[in-house]
């Protein structure tokens, strides 16, 4: 289940989103398979240590982060995947491996690959391996003000269609809380 803190964060910021329950999926590619969508349709959070600062890099499930590009982009000396020990305490309400891309909520900077900025909606993990959520990219960008750049491996960059229907097992729409 999506943690209440994430639901409240989105509702407080008046972000519309849809919830999708699915069979347990640990990897982002498994999530795409469970929801019967392309791995280019699902956005995953990759926690990167840039020098000593953790960042959330949001990339398509089918993509991988190019650490050399990250170093160039951020002007840092070192960039590597963070270990679970280094980042798990930043997401105390989330299942390990289901970290959401909400850096404002968790006090971390966010970068999103430009391929995802071309989509109308993001399908993301939100703290659970059995539930995902979908929101408009524009709402995500307004909420997080991420750094948008190209940082996935060149051979993996694919155009992402803006509208692909999802056939979830069960779906529920959440609306913003009244003022």
N, C-alpha and C positions, 0 to 999 in steps of 0.2 A: 504494500500500500504506500502511496505517496505520503511522506511525513506531513503532519498537520502544519509544521512551520513553513514548509514550501507552499502549501495551499494558501495559508494566511498571507505570505509574502506576495503571491500573485494577486490574490483578492484585494489586499490593501492597496496595491498599485493598479487596480482595475484592469488586470490583464485577463482577457478571455482565453480559455484553453479547454481542450477536450482530453479526457482520460481514456486510456486504452488498457484493459486488462488482457493478459496473455499468459501462456505457459511460461514457467520459469526460463529466463534467458540470461545467461551470465555475460556473454560478449555482445557487442553492438551488432555484429553480423547475425548472431542468433536471434536478437531482437527483430532485425529486419526479416528474417526467415519466419519468425512466429507471427509477424503482422502481415506477411505476404507482400513485402515491398522490397525494392532494390536497396542494397547497402549504401547507395549514393543518396537515398532519401532519409536515412537515419543519421542524426548528428550525435557524435560521442564526445565526451569530455576526456581530454588527455591531460594529466597533471605533469607539468614540466618544471624542473628546477632551472631557472636562468640565473646563473651565479648562485646566490643563496635564496632567491625569491621564488616561491612557488607561483605558477601561473596556471590558469585553465585555458587550454587550447581546444577549441571546438572544431572538429573536422568530420567529414562524412565517415560513416562506419567502414566504408571500403577504402578509406585513405589512411596514410601514415604520415606522421609529422617528420619533416626534414629538419633535423637539428642544426645543420649548417645555416639554413635559411633563418631559423629562429635566432641564432647568434647574430647574424647580419641585421635582422629586423630590430632586435632589441639592443644591439650594440653591447652585448655581454661577452665575457670571455668564455664561459662554459654554459652549455645547455644539455640537459639529459632528462630522461624520464625520471620522475620522482619515485621513490620506493613507497610502498604502502605505509611503512612506519613514518615517513616524512609527511604524508598528507592525510592520513586517516583521522587525526585529531581535528582537522579543519572541518570535517563533515560528520559530526557526532550523531546526527539523526538519520544518517543514510547507511544503506547496506554497502559494504566495501565493494568497489567496482561499479557502483551505480551513482557516481557523483554527478550532480546536475551542473549545468553551466552558469549558475547564478552567483558570480563572483561578488556582486554587491552585497548579497546576503551573507556570504561566508568570508568577506574581507580579502578577496583575492582578485588580481587583475585578470581580465578575460581578453582573449584574442580569438577571432573566428575566421576560418578560411574563406576567402572571397567566393569560392564556389557555392557556399551555403547562403551567401548574401543575395544570390540570384534566385533563390527559391522564395515562394510565397509563404510557406509554412516550414517550421522545424518540428521534427519528431524526435523527442529526446527522452533520456532517462531522467527520472526525478527522484532519486533516492531509493528506488525499488527495482528488484530483478523480475517482478511480476506485474508491473504497471508502468506505462509510459505516458507522456503527455505530448500534445501537439499545440503549438501556438504560432501566431504570425511572426515572421522574421522581423518585421518592423516593430512589433511590440517588444520582442527580445532586444533589439537594438536600442530602443528608447529606454528600456529598463536597465540595461547593462552598459551601454556606451562602450562596446568592445572595440579593440583594435581590429580592423578588417584588413587582411593582407593575404598574399599567397604563400603558404608555407607547408603544403603537402608535397610529397615526392612527385616530381614532374611527370613521370610516366603514368601516374595514377590519377591525374586530373581529368575529370570527366564533366561534361555539361550536365547539370541537374535539371530535369524538367520541373516546371513550377507547380503542376497539379498532377498528382497521382492518387487515385482513390485508395483508401485503406479499408480493409474488411476486418475489423477487430472482432474478437469474440464477444465483447461487451463494451459499450461506449456510454459515457455520461458527459454532459456538457456542464461546465462550471461557469457561472456568471459573476461579475464583480459584486462585492457586497454593497448594499445601499449606503449612501452618505449619512 
